Amino acid sequence: MTLHTVTEHDVDPLRAFLRDADLTLAGLDEPTVYLWIEQDEAGTVIGSTGFELSRDGTHALIRSVAVAPDRRTAGAGSRLAMFALEQAAQAGASCAWLFSRRSGPFWQKLGFTNADRDHLAAVLPETQQVRLFVGTGQLGTEVAWSRTLTDLSR
């Protein structure tokens, strides 16, 4: 897996990839959103991952973890998710959070447990995804997950 940091030239292809995966597109070009993509030989996005940090840097909102349909079930999703978790831990976060209505079993395999979505919104209020969900009223329908990152800290 060769990941590279998303640049301004990658935002539109990433946006199309995440739209196809039915994931949130808010803030992909914001400097507070850390994103990486994997591309195939033709330059097509085949995987993505990322996070946003809380203002104090102790919480990370994991987001944009997606794998192209033809690359699933080969462990790519777990590798992408773990990359974001490790990067967040190296940046100083001690707790990771995310929203997922459909992929709970996947995240549970990576150590996540159900969490209170209002608590997530309280510790990560300035993140693009939380602002979007609060602003649109979507927060009440989301499912939150969390895990500590202390085992990943270096």
GIVEN-V861178 format. One line per field, one symbol per residue. ss: DSSP state (a for helix, b for strand, c for the rest). phi: phi as a letter, one per 40 degrees, with the letter a starting at -180 (. if undefined). psi: psi as a letter, one per 20 degrees, with the letter a starting at -180 (. if undefined). A space follows every 50 residues. Layout:
BEGIN
ss=???
phi=???
psi=???
END
This chain:
BEGIN
ss=ccbbbcccccaaaaaaaaaaccccccccccccbbbbbbbcccccbbbbbb bbbcccccbbbbbbbbbcaaaccccaaaaaaaaaaaaaaaccccbbbbbc cccaaaaaacccbbbcaaaaaaaccccaaaaaaaaacaaaaccbbbbbcc cccc
phi=.bbbccbdccccccdccccccgbcbcgcbcccbcbbbbbcdcgccbaaai abccdcgcbbccagcabddcbcgbgcccccccdcccccccchcbabbaba cbbddcccccgcbdbccccdcccbcccdccdcccccgcdcbcbbbaacbc cbcb
psi=ooqqpprhiigghgggghghilrpipjhjqiiooqqqpqahijppiqqra rqqrhijiqpoprkoqpqhijrjjjgggggghggggggghiiqipqqrpo hhkghghhhjjqrqrohhgghhilhiqggggghghijihiiqpqqrqrjh iiq.
END
